[in-house]
């Protein structure tokens, strides 16, 4: 979807266009990708320059870059760190910066790999709320995650990838996400990983509610 690899077979369409026929520049303006490790995408010496890098690469006029960067610093709570080196930020700040740098070019689709990995509960919730606001504003959010609480609380649609093939989530995974969103730590530790049998899975599924209807449509969350 972001052009780093060509599909070995089959076709991937983005808004009606074959991604294999789109230029990397066009793809980058349509789809943003946030790596699991934020440091893998940092290229500048300061937070402010990091936010402006993709804008300058896309030849946005300097008169537009400064106000956009300032707005992102404010939105993601990084104003005091604007002159800091990205590698000197806390893990929570690095994650917020990695999301903000992609949003600078306002992509229609945002893909995030394990956005809550390594985050404490407060920062994980802050990231999830920011993604929810973006989604309500019209951005399609795709998340690759093992975080069942995030899936149960925020996902509108869930898919599972097994050996490269997509499918609907099994009932035990639906139950895991539902109860994790309700704060069940026992459930989360019992079935947060996919593809392995757990001794109490049958009881969990049997006695668990299905995801509420608001999770049935709209944007995608992928659970690997």
N, C-alpha and C positions, 0 to 999 in steps of 0.2 A: 504493500500500500504506500510505502514512502520511497520506493524506487531503489533501495539498497540491493535487492536481489530480484532477478527476473523469475516469474513463475515457471517452474520446470514443466508444467503442463496445465492445461485449463486456462481460463480467462478470469481476470479480476476486473470488475467494473466499478468505477467511482463516479457517481453522479452521471451515469450513462456513458462514460468514457472508459476505454480500455487502458488501464494504467501502463501496460507495456508500450503503448504508443504515445504516452505523455512524457514530456521532458522533465528532468529532475527539478528544474526551476518551477514548472507548473505544479508538480506534485507537492513541492515544499510549501507553496502558497495555499494548497488545499488541505494538506494533511500534516499535522505536527506530531512528532514522536518524542516522548520523554523516557530516557533510559532508566533502568532500575538503579544504576549507580549514577547520581547526578554529575559526578566529577568527570565522567566519560564524555560530557558534551560541553564542558567549559573551555573557552578559547581565549578569553581576554584577561587583562590584569586587574580590572576593577569590576564591581557589580554593575555600575552604570554603563561601562563600555560593553559588558556582556549582554546587557539588554538592548543596546543599540547595534550590536554586531550584525544580526540578521537583517535589520532594517537597512543598514548601509550596503549590505551584500545585495539587497533587492533594489538598490539605487533610490531609496526614499529620500526626498529632499531634507537637508539638515534642519530646515525650519519646522518640519513635522516630527522629526525624531525626538528632539528634546522634550516637548510636551507629552509625547507618548511614553517615553522612558520615565518621566516624573510621575505620570499617572500609574504606571505599573509598580514603581517603587512604593507608592502610597497604598495601592490595592493589596500588595503582598507583604506589607509591613517591613520593608527593607530600606526605608529612607535613611536611617542612621548608619546603615552599612554600605551606602552608595559608593564610597571611596575605598572600601575594603577589597582585598583579593578574595575571589570566590572560594578558594581553597581554605581560607581562614574562617569561614562561616561555620556555624553549628550545623548538625545534620538536618535539623528542621528548616533552617534558613537556606541551606543548599537545595533541599527539595523544592521549596517555594520558588527559589531563583530558577531552577531548571524548568519549572512549569511556566513561569513568567517569560522566560526567554523565547519559548515556543509561541506563546500567546501574543508576542510583540507583532507578529505578522498576521494575526487574526485568522488562523486556519478554520475551515468549516468543520474539520474532524480532528479531534485530539486523542491520540493513543498514548496510554501510560502503562509502563511495565512495573508492576508492584509498587505503586505510589506510596503505600503506607509501610513498606519494608524498612525496618530499623528506626521507626518513629515511635515516640511514646504516645500514650492515648490522646493527650491534648493536641499534639501536632497532627496525628492521624485524623482526628475529628476536624481540625481546621482545614486540612487538605480536602477532605471529603465535602465539607461545606462549600469550599471555593469551587470545586468541580460541579457541585449541584447548582450553584449560582450561574456558572458558565452554561450549563445544560439548559437552564430555564431561559437564558438569553439567546438560545438558538444554536449553540455549539454541540455537535454530536460527540459524546464521550465514550471511548472504548477503553476498558481497563482489563489488564491481565493480572490476576491476583489469586492468592490463597486466603485472603482475608474474608472469612465467611460473614463476619459482622458487617463489613462494608457492603458485601453483596446483598445480604438480607435487608439492609436498611436503605440502600440507595439505588440498587439496580432496577431498571425497568424491564430488562430482558437478559436472560442468562444462556450462555452456550458453553459447551464442553468440547475441547479438542483432544482426541485420542489417536495417537499415531498419525497425526496430520489430517484426520477426518473430523468434521464438525457434527455435533448431535445435540439434541435437547438434553438438559440435565437430568440425571436419574433422581428418583424420588428421595433417596437418602440425602442427596446434596441439597435439594430444595429444603428439606427439613433442617439440615445443618445451618443453612443461611437464615432461615426463619427464626430459629431459636437463638442463634448467635446474636441476631439483631435485638433479641429480647434480653440479652445479657447472660446467656447460659454458657459459663466457662467450661463446664464439664463436656457439653456437646462440642464446643469448638475444639477442644483438645482431642476429642474422640474421633471426629470425622473431618477435620479440616484438610487432610490430604486425600487426594482422589486415588481411586484404583486399588485400594487395599481394604480387605475385609476387616471389620471391627466386631468384636463380640457383642456389643450392645447396639449395633446399627438397626437391627430389626425392631427392637423395642422403641428406639428413637423415632423411626419412621412411622410406626404404627400409632404412636401417641402424639404425633406432631401435626400442627395445622399446615395447610398449604400456604404458599406465598399469597398475600393479598392481591386483589385485582390490579392495583396500580403498578405492579411489577410485570404485567403481562405484555405490554407493548412498548413501542418507541425505541430508545437507543440501546446499544448492546454493551453488555459486560461479558468478557470472555474469561472463563475460569479454567486454568490449565491444571 
